[in-house]
């Protein structure tokens, strides 16, 4: 049997004499406003919950969505369940609003549903995934070239707590690539500058800062409770320390590095996947000689390159939190900006790795400066 379609004006009249107006849009849509008096019941929940809302199968039910397509589907689903007095509101809530009919604000966190509406439309994210992001804790090491774009995107995505470690101040030479900062904030601590930018983007995000060098003495406290760690370090001793701490604590580490026109990114998750996933030491068992790996201040870097790599790091962090997609575990993704090419290299765990080998107890933190200096 076909479903009759009625105008919003007729739906209002039917509602006023006892018909049930059923809003079958998603929660994030309902949060922006519903037809006055409508009952919220998203399409995916209609079959499971309609008996609670309308136990009498002879009652008149008017389904309304955004434009009129989902309401028809809801009505057909109700028909299959034995409901017989059904109609769909043609043009949906959009037409209801255009005709000036009464609206009401739905309960709930309107800012949440509005701010993250594009995430909520993704089946792979949805409200459950967005709540995961909101409850997540991500540590970002450095508010510099990599940390800047990564932190921006993580904050925009709705990661609930960002912990940023950086003991530096904003310098003019940073501004070519460190997009968290501005000319007006030269001389300000990078943590304060980052807080200004990130809270301006998303005031829902909780920001914590460590204005100190990361060392063996404070790294465990820094990473406590972290779901993901993002490596934006600019020196090898801290990279090795961060790797060892993440293996010890069982936290996935999203690695990124840039130099001149090339960058690379990977995910090291050996702490949770011993023998199946590599760590940073499996990629670099020994640090390169200083002359083979000059830093950006010595070798230079294309300003947009950290943006590309930092964005990829943020992508991997979000995937890890949500448990979706295929993280870059066991793979190193390399980017050549001049050639505009990506290249992927497989990386297996090193069975002789001094930190992540199967069955090997954690050896303890070492003097990383001396290790990287070849002492």
KAQUI-V417385 format. One record per residue. N is the residue number from 1. PSI is psi in degrees with one decimal (none if undefined). Layout:
n=N psi=PSI
n=N psi=PSI
This chain:
n=1 psi=134.4
n=2 psi=156.3
n=3 psi=130.0
n=4 psi=145.1
n=5 psi=135.9
n=6 psi=159.1
n=7 psi=159.7
n=8 psi=-37.8
n=9 psi=-43.0
n=10 psi=-37.8
n=11 psi=-40.9
n=12 psi=-43.3
n=13 psi=-42.6
n=14 psi=-38.0
n=15 psi=-39.1
n=16 psi=-17.8
n=17 psi=18.0
n=18 psi=-6.0
n=19 psi=148.2
n=20 psi=120.3
n=21 psi=116.5
n=22 psi=111.1
n=23 psi=112.5
n=24 psi=15.5
n=25 psi=172.0
n=26 psi=162.0
n=27 psi=-39.3
n=28 psi=-28.7
n=29 psi=-42.9
n=30 psi=-31.7
n=31 psi=-23.7
n=32 psi=-6.9
n=33 psi=144.5
n=34 psi=158.5
n=35 psi=132.6
n=36 psi=131.5
n=37 psi=-4.9
n=38 psi=150.9
n=39 psi=129.1
n=40 psi=123.5
n=41 psi=93.0
n=42 psi=148.2
n=43 psi=-42.9
n=44 psi=-13.6
n=45 psi=-0.5
n=46 psi=-50.7
n=47 psi=-36.1
n=48 psi=-29.7
n=49 psi=-5.4
n=50 psi=-31.6
n=51 psi=-26.7
n=52 psi=-34.9
n=53 psi=-40.4
n=54 psi=81.0
n=55 psi=-23.6
n=56 psi=111.2
n=57 psi=-5.9
n=58 psi=-6.4
n=59 psi=156.5
n=60 psi=125.4
n=61 psi=128.2
n=62 psi=111.2
n=63 psi=136.6
n=64 psi=138.4
n=65 psi=-142.1
n=66 psi=-46.9
n=67 psi=-15.2
n=68 psi=-4.3
n=69 psi=-50.1
n=70 psi=-31.4
n=71 psi=-34.4
n=72 psi=-42.5
n=73 psi=-39.7
n=74 psi=-42.3
n=75 psi=-41.0
n=76 psi=-38.6
n=77 psi=-40.8
n=78 psi=-36.1
n=79 psi=-40.4
n=80 psi=-24.9
n=81 psi=-1.0
n=82 psi=2.0
n=83 psi=138.3
n=84 psi=-21.7
n=85 psi=82.9
n=86 psi=152.2
n=87 psi=156.5
n=88 psi=137.6
n=89 psi=111.5
n=90 psi=133.2
n=91 psi=-12.2
n=92 psi=-155.2
n=93 psi=-32.0
n=94 psi=-47.3
n=95 psi=-36.4
n=96 psi=-45.4
n=97 psi=-43.3
n=98 psi=-31.6
n=99 psi=4.0
n=100 psi=25.0
n=101 psi=157.7
n=102 psi=137.6
n=103 psi=159.5
n=104 psi=147.8
n=105 psi=134.5
n=106 psi=161.5
n=107 psi=171.2
n=108 psi=-176.4
n=109 psi=95.1
n=110 psi=-38.0
n=111 psi=-42.8
n=112 psi=-50.9
n=113 psi=-33.4
n=114 psi=-47.5
n=115 psi=-41.6
n=116 psi=23.6
n=117 psi=-35.2
n=118 psi=-32.0
n=119 psi=-41.9
n=120 psi=-22.9
n=121 psi=-16.2
n=122 psi=121.1
n=123 psi=-31.2
n=124 psi=-15.5
n=125 psi=-74.2
n=126 psi=-173.6
n=127 psi=-39.6
n=128 psi=-42.9
n=129 psi=-40.1
n=130 psi=-34.4
n=131 psi=-33.7
n=132 psi=-45.3
n=133 psi=-41.2
n=134 psi=-28.6
n=135 psi=-0.2
n=136 psi=154.9
n=137 psi=117.9
n=138 psi=129.2
n=139 psi=127.5
n=140 psi=116.8
n=141 psi=104.2
n=142 psi=133.0
n=143 psi=42.4
n=144 psi=-136.6
n=145 psi=-42.9
n=146 psi=-42.9
n=147 psi=-31.0
n=148 psi=-59.6
n=149 psi=-36.2
n=150 psi=-46.4
n=151 psi=-39.3
n=152 psi=-49.5
n=153 psi=-34.1
n=154 psi=-40.6
n=155 psi=-44.4
n=156 psi=-35.7
n=157 psi=-16.0
n=158 psi=20.5
n=159 psi=128.0
n=160 psi=-42.3
n=161 psi=123.8
n=162 psi=124.3
n=163 psi=118.5
n=164 psi=128.7
n=165 psi=121.6
n=166 psi=130.9
n=167 psi=14.1
n=168 psi=171.2
n=169 psi=160.7
n=170 psi=129.4
n=171 psi=157.6
n=172 psi=-35.8
n=173 psi=-16.8
n=174 psi=-29.5
n=175 psi=-16.7
n=176 psi=-17.5
n=177 psi=-21.6
n=178 psi=84.0
n=179 psi=-3.5
n=180 psi=-23.2
n=181 psi=161.3
n=182 psi=166.1
n=183 psi=-35.6
n=184 psi=-16.3
n=185 psi=17.7
n=186 psi=131.9
n=187 psi=-17.2
n=188 psi=151.4
n=189 psi=145.7
n=190 psi=-30.8
n=191 psi=-43.9
n=192 psi=-40.5
n=193 psi=-42.8
n=194 psi=-41.6
n=195 psi=-40.4
n=196 psi=-45.9
n=197 psi=-44.5
n=198 psi=-37.2
n=199 psi=-30.0
n=200 psi=-32.3
n=201 psi=-46.2
n=202 psi=96.6
n=203 psi=-9.0
n=204 psi=-20.8
n=205 psi=132.9
n=206 psi=124.4
n=207 psi=132.2
n=208 psi=144.6
n=209 psi=146.8
n=210 psi=102.9
n=211 psi=45.7
n=212 psi=162.0
n=213 psi=139.7
n=214 psi=124.9
n=215 psi=175.2
n=216 psi=-26.0
n=217 psi=-27.0
n=218 psi=-2.2
n=219 psi=-38.2
n=220 psi=-41.6
n=221 psi=-37.7
n=222 psi=-41.2
n=223 psi=-1.6
n=224 psi=123.4
n=225 psi=3.2
n=226 psi=140.2
n=227 psi=-34.4
n=228 psi=145.9
n=229 psi=134.6
n=230 psi=121.4
n=231 psi=108.0
n=232 psi=26.5
n=233 psi=156.8
n=234 psi=16.3
n=235 psi=153.3
n=236 psi=-39.6
n=237 psi=-42.0
n=238 psi=-35.5
n=239 psi=-46.5
n=240 psi=-40.9
n=241 psi=-46.7
n=242 psi=-42.3
n=243 psi=-49.7
n=244 psi=-39.1
n=245 psi=-39.4
n=246 psi=-36.2
n=247 psi=-46.2
n=248 psi=-44.0
n=249 psi=-6.2
n=250 psi=44.3
n=251 psi=132.6
n=252 psi=138.8
n=253 psi=122.3
n=254 psi=110.9
n=255 psi=141.4
n=256 psi=148.4
n=257 psi=147.9
n=258 psi=150.9
n=259 psi=128.0
n=260 psi=-100.4
n=261 psi=10.3
n=262 psi=148.2
n=263 psi=166.4
n=264 psi=155.7
n=265 psi=146.7
n=266 psi=172.8
n=267 psi=123.7
n=268 psi=118.7
n=269 psi=37.1
n=270 psi=-28.1
n=271 psi=-32.5
n=272 psi=-15.9
n=273 psi=60.8
n=274 psi=131.2
n=275 psi=-9.9
n=276 psi=-27.1
n=277 psi=140.5
n=278 psi=170.2
n=279 psi=-180.0
n=280 psi=-34.3
n=281 psi=-24.2
n=282 psi=-28.4
n=283 psi=-43.7
n=284 psi=83.7
n=285 psi=-34.2
n=286 psi=142.0
n=287 psi=145.8
n=288 psi=158.4
n=289 psi=146.5
n=290 psi=-37.4
n=291 psi=-19.3
n=292 psi=-13.7
n=293 psi=67.1
n=294 psi=150.7
n=295 psi=177.3
n=296 psi=-33.3
n=297 psi=-22.7
n=298 psi=-43.5
n=299 psi=-19.8
n=300 psi=164.5
n=301 psi=139.0
n=302 psi=128.4
n=303 psi=-35.5
n=304 psi=-16.4
n=305 psi=-48.0
n=306 psi=-28.0
n=307 psi=-42.2
n=308 psi=-49.0
n=309 psi=-42.7
n=310 psi=-37.1
n=311 psi=-41.5
n=312 psi=-37.9
n=313 psi=-43.6
n=314 psi=-39.6
n=315 psi=-46.2
n=316 psi=-39.5
n=317 psi=-43.6
n=318 psi=-42.8
n=319 psi=-42.1
n=320 psi=-42.2
n=321 psi=-43.3
n=322 psi=-18.9
n=323 psi=38.2
n=324 psi=161.4
n=325 psi=-165.1
n=326 psi=101.9
n=327 psi=162.0
n=328 psi=46.8
n=329 psi=126.3
n=330 psi=13.1
n=331 psi=139.8
n=332 psi=119.1
n=333 psi=120.7
n=334 psi=141.0
n=335 psi=129.1
n=336 psi=106.7
n=337 psi=-35.3
n=338 psi=-41.6
n=339 psi=-12.8
n=340 psi=56.9
n=341 psi=142.4
n=342 psi=143.4
n=343 psi=136.4
n=344 psi=135.6
n=345 psi=133.4
n=346 psi=144.6
n=347 psi=115.7
n=348 psi=153.4
n=349 psi=142.3
n=350 psi=115.5
n=351 psi=-14.3
n=352 psi=13.9
n=353 psi=131.6
n=354 psi=-11.9
n=355 psi=-42.5
n=356 psi=4.5
n=357 psi=145.2
n=358 psi=130.8
n=359 psi=-4.3
n=360 psi=123.4
n=361 psi=154.4
n=362 psi=126.0
n=363 psi=-7.8
n=364 psi=159.9
n=365 psi=150.4
n=366 psi=-177.2
n=367 psi=94.3
n=368 psi=-31.8
n=369 psi=-44.0
n=370 psi=-39.6
n=371 psi=-44.6
n=372 psi=-18.9
n=373 psi=-5.1
n=374 psi=15.1
n=375 psi=none
